[in-house]
Amino acid sequence: MRHTVRTAAGVTACAVAAAVALGGCGPAVVREAGEPGIKVGLITKTETNPFFVTMKEGAQAMATAQSATLVTAAGRFNGDNETQAAAIENMVRAGVKGILITPNDAAAIVPSIKKARAAGVLVIALDTPTKPQNATNALFATDNFKAGQLIGSYAKAVMADKPVRIAILDGRPGSSASRLRHAGFLQGFGIAEGDPSIVCSRTTYADRTMGRTAMDDCLRQTPDINVLYTVNEPTAFGAYAALKARRLEKNVLIVSVDGGCTGVKAVKNGQIAATSQQYPLKMAELGVQSVVEFAESGTKVSGYTDTGVRLITDQPAQGVESKNTFFGRLHCWD
């Protein structure tokens, strides 16, 4: 016999879900003694990025609320497909009902995912789609193009008709999330790839240290940069350190993507002008719930679920919808 109760863990998970506008949150499922447990796998890109640390915490909270067991793994570095592929194989052998994955290599991981699905495992991509996207059963992610478009539109509105010299710090080459954010920023700013206003473009692997190195390089090339787009907030913090070392931090409009608590604080302090806030907790919680539902009823989630994105700034620009840092602090996640 199966029954439902609202446990303390379930209340906590519901509170977190409400904070990111997840909507209604039902009672946690409690399994009677002796009933087989449900195992859920989570494989993140790395263990160090605050975004993925938060995702793991959210998945664990929801797994606890659902009386499920969370099995985790991560790439050793951003771009490490080999470790993720091995983790899929190990989790299938361990008897997981579903795997949630933020793929390091959208195409290279597909054969491993196909094997897992052939073995009856539900596979859901979080944050980053596979290539092709339908290699997984479903995708729960930020609309990365919109995230880039929001900050591009904001930067354009703030700069108005001023001459601009733009630096772009992207993530890992081949990353679909980085590519979409990049394309969105360009459209939001109203420029095309190769526009002469883009005076420096570098890849950073979404890493803080590499962000500083890349910005140092850009500043040696073009000292009068006045707009900086970064793929994520760790990259922005590295770039900001490079600017501050040259006492140029007040001369550059910085826009980024993430919306973590540290990033929202940087917006509040004026280090970052605006950030597109995304919601890793929501991705993780929806993923765990979907695997539990599949294990319970055989129902498979499918397609793309947009987990939301909002522009956070304390200096709103006309014609660009945004929320302030008070809202950002209520919904931030690191």
Phi, psi and omega in degrees: 000139180241137179221170182236143175220161176260103181273170178299319178297320179296320178297316179300313180298320179295321180296318178296316180299319180296324182297333178254022175061039179289338182098206183294150179226116185281175180293149180288146178275131178246123181265140182288156181306135177092347179281137183303137178281161178256127178257132179240129178264142174228123179237113180259168182295315177215174176258357189255328180297128181305328179300314183280332173298315179295319179301317179296318179297317179295320178295320180295318179298317180289323177298318177298317180297330182262010181056036178252164177254128179263127176249127188237157174202166180205156173294154179284337179202164179294117183110357183280096179279325185301314181294321179294319179298317178296323180295321177300312180299316180295321181291322177298316177297329181282352176089027177292148176275334180205156178234130173256129186220137168256096190294134175284324177230108190300330182264317186294334182279347186301315179302322178293321178294319179300319179296318179296316180294324177295334178275003177092013181267133175283130181237125182236127174277136175246136173073314186233123179287154171280173178232104007284160184297327183281010173293333175259162177296323185204166177226125173246112188199161169296146168284092187295328176296316179295322179302315178292321181298319180299313183285332175293316178297321179296311181300319179298316181295320181292317182284338178052239184261011180292145173298137183239145174231104192260134169251136180240122178246103183271179179270224182280137176303132180091351179290125181293322179297315179297317181297317181292319178296319178300310181296321178296318178300314180300315180294317180299323180279344178083032178231163180255164175303135180086003178302139182297343177288343176274104187263347179204136178219126184222156171262146186229356186057027177058032187249139183298311181298317179291332175297319178292316180300316181296319180292321175303317180296316179298320183289328174294326181281316184219092185293340186260030172303137179232359174224132178231123171253131176237147185294331177204175186287321175305319176297320179297320180295320177297315180296321179298320179298321178294319178294316183295324179299335178256006182059038180248003189297334180276354182265355188237130174277116182254128175232146187210187180226135170159292181082024172291167183299321178295321178293318178298321177298322178294325175293315179301320182277354178086007178286319174247134182286320183200151176221146175270114185274128176244173194228081181296329177301316182296318178302312183295316183294315177298322179297312180297315179301321182292322178292319178298316179298320177298316180295325184281317191236349184084001180285126181255125174289153181212163175079190184257131173245117179283119183269006169097151174206139179223143177279129180246123177199152173259002177235076185298149179248141182300130177087000180240115182292134182208166173239155181273179184289340173297313175299316181301320179293326179294332187243008182282174196217359181259000000 
